[in-house]
Amino acid sequence: MLILSRKINEKIMIGDEISVSIIEIRGDQVRLGVEAPKAVKVFRREVFDAIKAENKAAAESKPVFPEFDFGARGKTF
């Protein structure tokens, strides 16, 4: 893990297209601004973990298919 010190309005660059700015420091909270291309998804960690858990649960669940009635029940051909 890289640990950096920054002051308000200073930035950290991640690659060429992602920047993280220190917007505000208030007590033990830091407000960050993230600038990234639209194709890059940016989430808080707790939201990211919830999305992963939901995706895993969906992948493990059995699909539910409705009964299809093509009009052939009880009929002989």
VENGI-V289127 format. One record per pair of residues at least 6 apart in sequence whose ideal C-beta (glycine too) atoms are under 7 Angstrom apart, sorted by the first residue. I is the first residue (numbers start at 1). J is the second residue. D is the distance in Angstrom with one decimal. If there is no record, write none. Layout:
BEGIN
I_J_D + I_J_D
END
This chain:
BEGIN
4_12_6.1 + 6_12_6.4 + 6_22_4.8 + 7_22_6.6 + 8_22_5.3 + 8_24_6.7 + 8_25_6.2 + 9_21_6.9 + 9_22_6.7 + 10_22_5.7 + 11_19_4.8 + 11_20_6.5 + 11_21_4.9 + 12_19_6.9 + 12_20_4.6 + 13_19_5.4 + 14_20_6.9 + 17_36_6.6 + 17_37_5.4 + 18_35_6.9 + 18_36_4.5 + 18_40_6.5 + 19_35_4.7 + 20_32_5.6 + 20_34_5.5 + 21_32_6.7 + 21_33_4.1 + 22_30_6.5 + 22_32_6.6 + 23_31_4.2 + 23_32_6.3 + 23_33_4.9 + 24_31_4.1 + 34_42_5.1 + 36_42_5.7 + 43_51_7.0
END
